[in-house]
């Protein structure tokens, strides 16, 4: 199994961009060579995908047997936690970045090859939940990140469709996989958490765009570990090897100064909806993240919780509450009630919720004074462990 280990040596966090082409080859030759490369790359990816499908299905038919669409599942070939991000991808780099000026293959609207257009390529990572669990993309339970690559056209060229650069070939060198192996190909997508979406080699790049680096789903024995050290080759196939650039990427080892988000509570969203437990107090906590429709057609996100604990007599006691929150909010304070006779809701106090990471929920209680007997007075921090997660909302 081709599975690289996290490298302990810190690699240079720079970019080596080779010198520009000194002499430009004839346009016809450049176009022929580029088209040949496009045909070869697409054929290799198509064959790899076909092999994977044949191995999985053991059949070859024009039409298969599936009459229903898929059900929500975490992508087996995922490159980062599904809970890390959703559309849209950021259009501004943050944290430590690597940048290179790269000459991409360029043509006009009728297919004529032009002199390569120089663009700015930026590579950076976004901190994701790091709860210490071993995952398909992180075998030692270390810190997790999502890797983004952005292509920025110069302002004079931005949006031009009469001439445009095309997307380069991206390949990773890591562990036992070299640039010449089919496993080295990178699937780049403009939307995260996808299974097969692919901004293919030679696709026109009209406007500056951010891409997320993903894995192809044709080799279960190998996938890229983007939180580990690797090299990323950017090959535009312009007719000159001098236009090939390489990003030398160190292992992702966040610090408070470089990736503060790696140590901050997670944003409240649907991935926080779960059943949580605290075995010390024998408590079960159900948290839902809902969207309440408004009269103007919009929705308001709400946290709704039900906590099963016990009163001072040892009998079951329910604490309940709900409160709205905004997108990106990481902490919320909720008015808490306890259920009395006839399921009446009586004031108890408040509780502040923060999702420390995907596996731990911190709740800080502030009980009202003079609660009637046998209602217990709960104050301070209680940490709950994730028990279950909603189907298709895999938080890691």
C-alpha positions as a Markdown table, in Angstrom:
| # | Residue | x | y | z |
|---|---|---|---|---|
| 1 | Unk | 0.0 | 0.0 | 0.0 |
| 2 | Unk | 1.5 | 3.3 | -1.0 |
| 3 | Unk | 0.9 | 5.3 | 2.2 |
| 4 | Unk | 3.4 | 8.1 | 3.1 |
| 5 | Unk | 4.4 | 8.8 | 6.7 |
| 6 | Unk | 4.3 | 12.3 | 8.1 |
| 7 | Unk | 7.7 | 13.7 | 7.6 |
| 8 | Unk | 9.5 | 15.0 | 10.7 |
| 9 | Unk | 12.0 | 17.1 | 8.8 |
| 10 | Unk | 10.7 | 20.6 | 7.9 |
| 11 | Unk | 11.0 | 21.1 | 4.2 |
| 12 | Unk | 11.7 | 24.5 | 2.7 |
| 13 | Unk | 8.4 | 26.5 | 2.5 |
| 14 | Unk | 9.4 | 28.2 | -0.7 |
| 15 | Unk | 8.6 | 27.8 | -4.4 |
| 16 | Unk | 11.0 | 27.0 | -7.1 |
| 17 | Unk | 9.9 | 28.4 | -10.4 |
| 18 | Unk | 12.2 | 27.7 | -13.2 |
| 19 | Unk | 13.5 | 30.4 | -15.6 |
| 20 | Unk | 11.2 | 31.6 | -18.3 |
| 21 | Unk | 11.5 | 30.2 | -21.8 |
| 22 | Unk | 14.3 | 31.9 | -23.7 |
| 23 | Unk | 13.0 | 31.0 | -27.2 |
| 24 | Unk | 9.4 | 30.5 | -28.1 |
| 25 | Unk | 8.6 | 27.4 | -30.3 |
| 26 | Unk | 6.4 | 27.9 | -33.3 |
| 27 | Unk | 2.7 | 28.2 | -32.4 |
| 28 | Unk | 1.7 | 25.1 | -34.4 |
| 29 | Unk | 4.3 | 23.0 | -32.7 |
| 30 | Unk | 3.3 | 24.3 | -29.3 |
| 31 | Unk | -0.3 | 23.6 | -29.9 |
| 32 | Unk | 0.3 | 20.1 | -31.2 |
| 33 | Unk | 2.5 | 19.2 | -28.2 |
| 34 | Unk | -0.1 | 20.7 | -25.7 |
| 35 | Unk | -3.0 | 18.9 | -27.4 |
| 36 | Unk | -1.0 | 15.6 | -27.3 |
| 37 | Unk | -0.4 | 16.1 | -23.6 |
| 38 | Unk | -4.1 | 16.8 | -23.0 |
| 39 | Unk | -5.1 | 13.6 | -24.8 |
| 40 | Unk | -2.5 | 11.6 | -22.9 |
| 41 | Unk | -3.5 | 12.9 | -19.5 |
| 42 | Unk | -7.2 | 12.5 | -20.1 |
| 43 | Unk | -6.7 | 9.0 | -21.4 |
| 44 | Unk | -4.7 | 8.0 | -18.4 |
| 45 | Unk | -7.3 | 9.4 | -16.0 |
| 46 | Unk | -10.2 | 7.8 | -17.9 |
| 47 | Unk | -8.4 | 4.4 | -17.9 |
| 48 | Unk | -7.7 | 4.6 | -14.2 |
| 49 | Unk | -11.3 | 5.5 | -13.5 |
| 50 | Unk | -12.5 | 2.7 | -15.7 |
| 51 | Unk | -10.3 | 0.2 | -13.9 |
| 52 | Unk | -11.5 | 1.3 | -10.5 |
| 53 | Unk | -15.1 | 1.0 | -11.6 |
| 54 | Unk | -14.6 | -2.4 | -13.1 |
| 55 | Unk | -12.9 | -3.6 | -9.9 |
| 56 | Unk | -15.7 | -2.3 | -7.8 |
| 57 | Unk | -18.7 | -3.5 | -9.9 |
| 58 | Unk | -17.3 | -6.6 | -11.5 |
| 59 | Unk | -19.4 | -5.9 | -14.5 |
| 60 | Unk | -19.3 | -4.0 | -17.8 |
| 61 | Unk | -22.7 | -2.8 | -19.1 |
| 62 | Unk | -24.0 | 0.1 | -21.0 |
| 63 | Unk | -26.6 | 0.5 | -18.3 |
| 64 | Unk | -26.3 | -0.7 | -14.7 |
| 65 | Unk | -28.7 | -1.8 | -12.0 |
| 66 | Unk | -28.9 | 1.3 | -9.8 |
| 67 | Unk | -32.3 | 3.0 | -10.1 |
| 68 | Unk | -32.0 | 5.2 | -7.0 |
| 69 | Unk | -29.5 | 8.0 | -6.4 |
| 70 | Unk | -26.9 | 7.8 | -3.7 |
| 71 | Unk | -27.5 | 8.4 | 0.0 |
| 72 | Unk | -25.5 | 10.9 | 2.0 |
| 73 | Unk | -22.1 | 9.4 | 2.9 |
| 74 | Unk | -18.6 | 10.7 | 3.7 |
| 75 | Unk | -16.3 | 10.5 | 0.7 |
| 76 | Unk | -14.0 | 7.5 | 1.0 |
| 77 | Unk | -11.3 | 9.4 | -0.8 |
| 78 | Unk | -11.7 | 12.7 | 1.1 |
| 79 | Unk | -8.6 | 14.8 | 1.5 |
| 80 | Unk | -9.8 | 16.8 | 4.6 |
| 81 | Unk | -12.6 | 16.7 | 7.2 |
| 82 | Unk | -16.0 | 17.1 | 5.5 |
| 83 | Unk | -16.9 | 19.6 | 8.2 |
| 84 | Unk | -14.0 | 21.8 | 7.3 |
| 85 | Unk | -15.6 | 24.0 | 4.7 |
| 86 | Unk | -18.6 | 24.5 | 2.3 |
| 87 | Unk | -19.1 | 26.5 | -0.8 |
| 88 | Unk | -18.0 | 29.1 | -1.6 |
| 89 | Unk | -14.2 | 28.8 | -1.3 |
| 90 | Unk | -12.4 | 31.9 | 0.0 |
| 91 | Unk | -11.1 | 34.3 | -2.6 |
| 92 | Unk | -8.3 | 35.7 | -0.4 |
| 93 | Unk | -5.3 | 33.7 | 1.0 |
| 94 | Unk | -4.6 | 33.7 | 4.7 |
| 95 | Unk | -2.0 | 32.4 | 7.0 |
| 96 | Unk | 1.4 | 31.1 | 5.6 |
| 97 | Unk | 1.3 | 31.2 | 1.8 |
| 98 | Unk | 3.5 | 30.2 | -1.1 |
| 99 | Unk | 3.4 | 32.3 | -4.3 |
| 100 | Unk | 4.9 | 31.9 | -7.7 |
| 101 | Unk | 4.6 | 33.6 | -11.1 |
| 102 | Unk | 3.8 | 30.9 | -13.6 |
| 103 | Unk | 3.5 | 31.1 | -17.4 |
| 104 | Unk | 0.5 | 29.1 | -18.5 |
| 105 | Unk | -0.4 | 27.8 | -21.9 |
| 106 | Unk | -2.6 | 30.4 | -23.6 |
| 107 | Unk | -4.8 | 30.4 | -26.6 |
| 108 | Unk | -7.5 | 32.6 | -28.2 |
| 109 | Unk | -11.2 | 31.9 | -28.7 |
| 110 | Unk | -10.5 | 30.1 | -32.1 |
| 111 | Unk | -7.9 | 27.8 | -30.5 |
| 112 | Unk | -4.7 | 29.6 | -31.8 |
| 113 | Unk | -1.8 | 29.2 | -29.4 |
| 114 | Unk | -0.5 | 32.5 | -28.1 |
| 115 | Unk | 2.5 | 33.5 | -26.0 |
| 116 | Unk | 2.1 | 32.1 | -22.5 |
| 117 | Unk | 0.2 | 34.3 | -20.1 |
| 118 | Unk | 1.9 | 34.8 | -16.7 |
| 119 | Unk | -0.4 | 34.4 | -13.7 |
| 120 | Unk | 0.1 | 34.4 | -10.0 |
| 121 | Unk | -0.4 | 31.1 | -8.2 |
| 122 | Unk | -0.9 | 31.0 | -4.5 |
| 123 | Unk | -0.9 | 27.9 | -2.3 |
| 124 | Unk | -2.2 | 27.9 | 1.3 |
| 125 | Unk | -4.0 | 25.8 | 3.9 |
| 126 | Unk | -7.1 | 26.4 | 6.0 |
| 127 | Unk | -7.2 | 25.0 | 9.5 |
| 128 | Unk | -9.8 | 22.2 | 10.1 |
| 129 | Unk | -11.0 | 20.4 | 13.2 |
| 130 | Unk | -8.1 | 18.5 | 14.8 |
| 131 | Unk | -9.8 | 16.2 | 17.3 |
| 132 | Unk | -7.0 | 13.6 | 17.4 |
| 133 | Unk | -8.8 | 10.9 | 15.5 |
| 134 | Unk | -7.2 | 8.8 | 12.8 |
| 135 | Unk | -8.8 | 9.4 | 9.5 |
| 136 | Unk | -8.4 | 8.2 | 5.9 |
| 137 | Unk | -6.4 | 11.3 | 5.1 |
| 138 | Unk | -4.4 | 11.6 | 8.3 |
| 139 | Unk | -3.2 | 8.3 | 9.7 |
| 140 | Unk | -1.5 | 9.6 | 12.9 |
| 141 | Unk | -4.4 | 11.7 | 14.3 |
| 142 | Unk | -2.5 | 14.9 | 13.9 |
| 143 | Unk | -3.7 | 18.3 | 12.8 |
| 144 | Unk | -5.9 | 18.6 | 9.7 |
| 145 | Unk | -6.1 | 21.2 | 7.0 |
| 146 | Unk | -7.7 | 21.9 | 3.7 |
| 147 | Unk | -5.3 | 22.9 | 0.9 |
| 148 | Unk | -6.2 | 25.6 | -1.6 |
| 149 | Unk | -4.6 | 26.8 | -4.8 |
| 150 | Unk | -5.6 | 30.1 | -6.4 |
| 151 | Unk | -4.8 | 31.3 | -9.9 |
| 152 | Unk | -4.9 | 35.1 | -10.3 |
| 153 | Unk | -4.8 | 36.7 | -13.7 |
| 154 | Unk | -3.3 | 40.1 | -13.9 |
| 155 | Unk | -5.8 | 43.0 | -13.8 |
| 156 | Unk | -5.2 | 43.8 | -17.5 |
| 157 | Unk | -6.2 | 40.2 | -18.4 |
| 158 | Unk | -8.9 | 39.5 | -15.9 |
| 159 | Unk | -12.2 | 38.2 | -17.5 |
| 160 | Unk | -10.9 | 38.2 | -21.0 |
| 161 | Unk | -12.5 | 35.3 | -23.0 |
| 162 | Unk | -10.9 | 36.3 | -26.4 |
| 163 | Unk | -7.6 | 35.1 | -25.0 |
| 164 | Unk | -7.1 | 33.0 | -21.8 |
| 165 | Unk | -4.7 | 30.7 | -20.1 |
| 166 | Unk | -5.6 | 27.1 | -19.5 |
| 167 | Unk | -5.5 | 25.0 | -16.3 |
| 168 | Unk | -2.2 | 23.3 | -15.8 |
| 169 | Unk | -1.5 | 19.7 | -14.9 |
| 170 | Unk | -1.1 | 19.2 | -11.1 |
| 171 | Unk | 0.8 | 16.3 | -9.7 |
| 172 | Unk | 2.1 | 15.3 | -6.3 |
| 173 | Unk | 5.3 | 13.7 | -5.3 |
| 174 | Unk | 5.0 | 12.0 | -1.9 |
| 175 | Unk | 6.1 | 8.8 | -0.4 |
| 176 | Unk | 6.5 | 6.1 | -3.0 |
| 177 | Unk | 4.6 | 8.1 | -5.7 |
| 178 | Unk | 6.5 | 10.1 | -8.2 |
| 179 | Unk | 5.4 | 12.6 | -10.8 |
| 180 | Unk | 5.3 | 9.9 | -13.5 |
| 181 | Unk | 2.8 | 7.7 | -11.6 |
| 182 | Unk | -0.9 | 7.9 | -12.4 |
| 183 | Unk | -1.5 | 8.2 | -8.7 |
| 184 | Unk | 0.3 | 11.5 | -8.7 |
| 185 | Unk | -2.6 | 13.4 | -10.4 |
| 186 | Unk | -4.4 | 15.9 | -8.3 |
| 187 | Unk | -8.2 | 16.5 | -8.6 |
| 188 | Unk | -8.8 | 20.3 | -8.4 |
| 189 | Unk | -12.3 | 21.5 | -7.7 |
| 190 | Unk | -13.9 | 24.9 | -7.3 |
| 191 | Unk | -16.3 | 23.5 | -4.6 |
| 192 | Unk | -15.3 | 21.5 | -1.5 |
| 193 | Unk | -16.6 | 18.2 | -0.4 |
| 194 | Unk | -17.1 | 16.8 | -3.8 |
| 195 | Unk | -16.7 | 13.2 | -5.0 |
| 196 | Unk | -15.9 | 13.6 | -8.7 |
| 197 | Unk | -16.0 | 17.3 | -9.7 |
| 198 | Unk | -12.8 | 18.1 | -11.6 |
| 199 | Unk | -11.4 | 21.3 | -13.2 |
| 200 | Unk | -9.6 | 19.3 | -15.8 |
| 201 | Unk | -6.2 | 20.0 | -17.4 |
| 202 | Unk | -6.5 | 22.4 | -20.4 |
| 203 | Unk | -9.8 | 23.9 | -19.1 |
| 204 | Unk | -9.9 | 27.7 | -19.9 |
| 205 | Unk | -9.3 | 30.0 | -16.9 |
| 206 | Unk | -11.2 | 33.2 | -17.7 |
| 207 | Unk | -11.3 | 34.7 | -14.3 |
| 208 | Unk | -9.2 | 34.4 | -11.1 |
| 209 | Unk | -10.3 | 31.3 | -9.3 |
| 210 | Unk | -9.7 | 29.4 | -6.1 |
| 211 | Unk | -9.4 | 25.6 | -6.2 |
| 212 | Unk | -9.3 | 23.0 | -3.5 |
| 213 | Unk | -6.9 | 20.1 | -3.9 |
| 214 | Unk | -8.7 | 16.7 | -3.8 |
| 215 | Unk | -8.2 | 13.0 | -4.5 |
| 216 | Unk | -9.3 | 11.0 | -7.5 |
| 217 | Unk | -11.5 | 8.1 | -6.5 |
| 218 | Unk | -9.8 | 5.5 | -8.6 |
| 219 | Unk | -7.1 | 4.1 | -6.3 |
| 220 | Unk | -8.0 | 3.0 | -2.8 |
| 221 | Unk | -4.4 | 2.0 | -2.1 |
| 222 | Unk | -3.2 | 5.6 | -2.4 |
| 223 | Unk | -4.4 | 9.1 | -1.9 |
| 224 | Unk | -2.6 | 12.3 | -1.2 |
| 225 | Unk | -2.0 | 13.3 | 2.4 |
| 226 | Unk | -2.1 | 17.1 | 2.0 |
| 227 | Unk | -1.5 | 17.7 | 5.7 |
| 228 | Unk | 1.9 | 15.9 | 5.4 |
| 229 | Unk | 4.9 | 17.1 | 3.4 |
| 230 | Unk | 4.8 | 16.8 | -0.3 |
| 231 | Unk | 5.9 | 18.5 | -3.6 |
| 232 | Unk | 3.3 | 19.8 | -6.0 |
| 233 | Unk | 4.3 | 20.1 | -9.7 |
| 234 | Unk | 2.5 | 22.7 | -11.9 |
| 235 | Unk | 3.1 | 21.7 | -15.5 |
| 236 | Unk | 1.3 | 24.0 | -18.1 |
| 237 | Unk | 2.8 | 22.1 | -21.1 |
| 238 | Unk | 3.7 | 25.2 | -22.9 |
| 239 | Unk | 6.4 | 23.5 | -25.0 |
| 240 | Unk | 9.1 | 24.3 | -22.5 |
| 241 | Unk | 10.1 | 22.5 | -19.3 |
| 242 | Unk | 11.3 | 25.9 | -18.2 |
| 243 | Unk | 7.7 | 26.9 | -17.5 |
| 244 | Unk | 7.2 | 24.0 | -15.0 |
| 245 | Unk | 6.9 | 25.2 | -11.4 |
| 246 | Unk | 7.2 | 23.3 | -8.1 |
| 247 | Unk | 5.8 | 24.0 | -4.7 |
| 248 | Unk | 7.8 | 22.4 | -1.9 |
| 249 | Unk | 5.3 | 22.0 | 0.9 |
| 250 | Unk | 6.2 | 21.3 | 4.5 |
| 251 | Unk | 4.1 | 19.2 | 6.9 |
| 252 | Unk | 1.2 | 21.1 | 8.4 |
| 253 | Unk | 2.2 | 21.8 | 12.0 |
| 254 | Unk | 0.1 | 24.8 | 13.1 |
| 255 | Unk | 1.0 | 27.2 | 15.9 |
| 256 | Unk | -1.1 | 29.9 | 17.5 |
| 257 | Unk | 0.7 | 32.6 | 15.5 |
| 258 | Unk | 0.4 | 30.9 | 12.1 |
| 259 | Unk | -3.0 | 29.1 | 12.3 |
| 260 | Unk | -5.0 | 30.5 | 15.2 |
| 261 | Unk | -8.2 | 28.9 | 13.8 |
| 262 | Unk | -6.6 | 25.5 | 14.6 |
| 263 | Unk | -7.0 | 26.2 | 18.3 |
| 264 | Unk | -10.3 | 28.1 | 18.2 |
| 265 | Unk | -13.8 | 26.6 | 18.8 |
| 266 | Unk | -15.6 | 25.5 | 15.6 |
| 267 | Unk | -18.3 | 27.5 | 14.0 |
| 268 | Unk | -21.8 | 26.4 | 15.0 |
| 269 | Unk | -23.5 | 24.6 | 12.1 |
| 270 | Unk | -25.2 | 21.4 | 11.1 |
| 271 | Unk | -22.0 | 19.4 | 11.8 |
| 272 | Unk | -22.4 | 20.2 | 15.5 |
| 273 | Unk | -25.8 | 18.5 | 15.6 |
| 274 | Unk | -25.3 | 15.3 | 17.5 |
| 275 | Unk | -26.0 | 13.2 | 20.5 |
| 276 | Unk | -23.5 | 14.0 | 23.3 |
| 277 | Unk | -22.8 | 12.2 | 26.6 |
| 278 | Unk | -21.0 | 12.9 | 29.8 |
| 279 | Unk | -20.3 | 9.6 | 31.6 |
| 280 | Unk | -19.2 | 11.2 | 34.9 |
| 281 | Unk | -22.6 | 12.7 | 35.4 |
| 282 | Unk | -24.5 | 10.1 | 33.4 |
| 283 | Unk | -26.0 | 12.8 | 31.2 |
| 284 | Unk | -27.2 | 12.7 | 27.7 |
| 285 | Unk | -27.4 | 15.8 | 25.5 |
| 286 | Unk | -29.2 | 16.1 | 22.2 |
| 287 | Unk | -28.2 | 19.1 | 20.1 |
| 288 | Unk | -30.1 | 20.1 | 16.9 |
| 289 | Unk | -29.1 | 22.9 | 14.5 |
| 290 | Unk | -32.3 | 24.0 | 12.8 |
| 291 | Unk | -33.4 | 26.5 | 10.2 |
| 292 | Unk | -36.6 | 28.3 | 11.0 |
| 293 | Unk | -38.4 | 29.8 | 8.0 |
| 294 | Unk | -39.3 | 33.5 | 8.2 |
| 295 | Unk | -42.2 | 35.4 | 6.6 |
| 296 | Unk | -39.8 | 37.1 | 4.1 |
| 297 | Unk | -38.6 | 33.7 | 2.8 |
| 298 | Unk | -35.3 | 33.8 | 4.7 |
| 299 | Unk | -34.3 | 31.4 | 7.5 |
| 300 | Unk | -32.9 | 31.8 | 11.0 |
| 301 | Unk | -30.4 | 29.2 | 12.3 |
| 302 | Unk | -31.3 | 28.0 | 15.8 |
| 303 | Unk | -29.6 | 25.8 | 18.3 |
| 304 | Unk | -32.1 | 23.5 | 20.1 |
| 305 | Unk | -31.0 | 21.3 | 23.0 |
| 306 | Unk | -32.5 | 18.7 | 25.3 |
| 307 | Unk | -30.4 | 17.6 | 28.3 |
| 308 | Unk | -31.4 | 14.6 | 30.3 |
| 309 | Unk | -29.9 | 14.7 | 33.8 |
| 310 | Unk | -31.4 | 13.8 | 37.3 |
| 311 | Unk | -32.8 | 15.9 | 40.1 |
| 312 | Unk | -31.6 | 15.7 | 43.8 |
| 313 | Unk | -34.0 | 12.7 | 44.3 |
| 314 | Unk | -32.3 | 10.7 | 41.5 |
| 315 | Unk | -35.3 | 11.1 | 39.2 |
| 316 | Unk | -35.0 | 12.1 | 35.5 |
| 317 | Unk | -34.9 | 15.8 | 34.8 |
| 318 | Unk | -35.0 | 17.5 | 31.5 |
| 319 | Unk | -33.3 | 20.9 | 30.8 |
| 320 | Unk | -34.3 | 22.4 | 27.4 |
| 321 | Unk | -33.7 | 25.6 | 25.5 |
| 322 | Unk | -33.2 | 27.2 | 22.1 |
| 323 | Unk | -31.6 | 30.4 | 20.6 |
| 324 | Unk | -30.8 | 31.8 | 17.2 |
| 325 | Unk | -27.2 | 32.2 | 15.9 |
| 326 | Unk | -25.5 | 33.7 | 12.9 |
| 327 | Unk | -23.3 | 32.0 | 10.3 |
| 328 | Unk | -19.8 | 31.7 | 11.5 |
| 329 | Unk | -20.7 | 32.2 | 15.2 |
| 330 | Unk | -18.6 | 30.0 | 17.5 |
| 331 | Unk | -20.4 | 30.6 | 20.9 |
| 332 | Unk | -24.0 | 31.0 | 21.9 |
| 333 | Unk | -25.7 | 31.6 | 25.2 |
| 334 | Unk | -29.2 | 30.0 | 25.6 |
| 335 | Unk | -31.9 | 30.6 | 28.2 |
| 336 | Unk | -32.5 | 27.3 | 29.9 |
| 337 | Unk | -35.8 | 25.9 | 31.3 |
| 338 | Unk | -36.6 | 22.7 | 33.2 |
| 339 | Unk | -39.7 | 20.6 | 32.5 |
| 340 | Unk | -42.2 | 20.6 | 35.3 |
| 341 | Unk | -45.6 | 19.0 | 35.7 |
| 342 | Unk | -47.5 | 18.7 | 32.5 |
| 343 | Unk | -44.3 | 19.4 | 30.6 |
| 344 | Unk | -44.5 | 23.1 | 31.6 |
| 345 | Unk | -41.2 | 25.0 | 31.1 |
| 346 | Unk | -39.9 | 26.8 | 34.2 |
| 347 | Unk | -36.9 | 29.1 | 34.3 |
| 348 | Unk | -33.6 | 27.5 | 35.2 |
| 349 | Unk | -30.8 | 29.8 | 34.1 |
| 350 | Unk | -28.5 | 29.9 | 31.1 |
| 351 | Unk | -26.0 | 27.8 | 29.2 |
| 352 | Unk | -23.2 | 28.8 | 26.9 |
| 353 | Unk | -22.3 | 26.3 | 24.1 |
| 354 | Unk | -18.9 | 26.1 | 22.3 |
| 355 | Unk | -17.8 | 23.2 | 20.0 |
| 356 | Unk | -14.2 | 22.7 | 21.1 |
| 357 | Unk | -13.6 | 20.2 | 18.3 |
| 358 | Unk | -15.7 | 17.7 | 16.5 |
| 359 | Unk | -15.6 | 15.2 | 19.4 |
| 360 | Unk | -16.0 | 17.6 | 22.3 |
| 361 | Unk | -18.8 | 20.1 | 23.2 |
| 362 | Unk | -18.2 | 22.6 | 26.1 |
| 363 | Unk | -21.3 | 23.8 | 28.0 |
| 364 | Unk | -20.9 | 26.4 | 30.7 |
| 365 | Unk | -24.0 | 26.5 | 33.0 |
| 366 | Unk | -25.2 | 29.4 | 35.1 |
| 367 | Unk | -28.1 | 28.4 | 37.3 |
| 368 | Unk | -30.6 | 30.8 | 38.9 |
| 369 | Unk | -30.4 | 31.3 | 42.6 |
| 370 | Unk | -33.0 | 29.7 | 44.9 |
| 371 | Unk | -34.2 | 27.0 | 42.6 |
| 372 | Unk | -36.9 | 24.9 | 44.3 |
| 373 | Unk | -36.1 | 21.5 | 45.7 |
| 374 | Unk | -35.3 | 18.9 | 44.2 |
| 375 | Unk | -34.0 | 20.9 | 41.2 |
| 376 | Unk | -30.1 | 20.7 | 41.2 |
| 377 | Unk | -28.0 | 23.8 | 40.8 |
| 378 | Unk | -25.5 | 23.3 | 38.0 |
| 379 | Unk | -22.8 | 25.9 | 37.5 |
| 380 | Unk | -19.5 | 26.0 | 35.6 |
| 381 | Unk | -18.1 | 24.0 | 32.6 |
| 382 | Unk | -19.2 | 20.5 | 31.6 |
| 383 | Unk | -17.6 | 18.8 | 28.6 |
| 384 | Unk | -19.6 | 16.3 | 26.5 |
| 385 | Unk | -18.3 | 13.7 | 24.2 |
| 386 | Unk | -19.8 | 13.0 | 20.8 |
| 387 | Unk | -21.8 | 9.8 | 20.8 |
| 388 | Unk | -23.5 | 9.9 | 17.3 |
| 389 | Unk | -23.5 | 12.2 | 14.3 |
| 390 | Unk | -26.2 | 12.8 | 11.7 |
| 391 | Unk | -26.1 | 10.7 | 8.6 |
| 392 | Unk | -24.0 | 12.4 | 5.9 |
| 393 | Unk | -22.7 | 15.2 | 8.3 |
| 394 | Unk | -19.4 | 13.6 | 9.2 |
| 395 | Unk | -17.6 | 15.9 | 11.6 |
| 396 | Unk | -13.9 | 15.2 | 12.0 |
